[in-house]
């Protein structure tokens, strides 16, 4: 049985945005926060650092308002 992973934000790349997912249960991860590159808000409590992550709030804003 496949467990559905939680969608926690987005990864911004030159070619567009990609969904960012929480780790699978039982995964070995770093204990560094993932912070949003625009507002520095916490996206997730592990799997960081990640310098291209964007939170849901900033993703929904117009690009010039981020």
N, C-alpha and C positions, 0 to 999 in steps of 0.2 A: 504494500500500500504506500502510495506516494504522499508525503506531507506537503501541503501548499505553503510556500514561504511568504512571509510578510513583506509587503512593498513598503519601504521606509523612506524613499526619496528618489533623487535622480543623480546621474553622473553626467556632467557637461563635457562634451568633446567638440572639436571643430565641426564635425559632421552632424551634430545634433545632440539630443538628450537620450539617455538610456536609463531604464528603471534600475534602481538599486534595491537589493533584497537583503533581509536579515539572514544570518547564517542558518544552516540546517541544524536541527537539534543534534547535539553531540559533537559538533565541529570544534576544532581547536582554533581559537582566535586570539588576537592581541586584545589587551584591556585598555586600549586608547580610544577615546571618543572620536566619532566622526562629526565634524562641525561643518555647517553651511559656509561656503566660500563667500557669500554676500553678507549675511547677518551675524555670522559666528554662533548661531544657535545650535544646540545639540541635536543631532539627527538620530544617533544611536550610541549606546554606551560601550560598544566594542567594535573591532575591525578597523580602527583608525591607525595612524592618521590617513586621511584621504583628502587631497587638496582640490579635487574637482567635484565634490559633492554639493548638491543644492537641495534645500528643504522644500517641502510642499508649498509653503507660504511664498517663498521667493520665486519658485517655479511658476506660480500662477500670476505673478506681477508682470507688467509690461517690461521688456528689457531695459528701457531707459530709466525705470523707477527702482531697479534693484540696487 
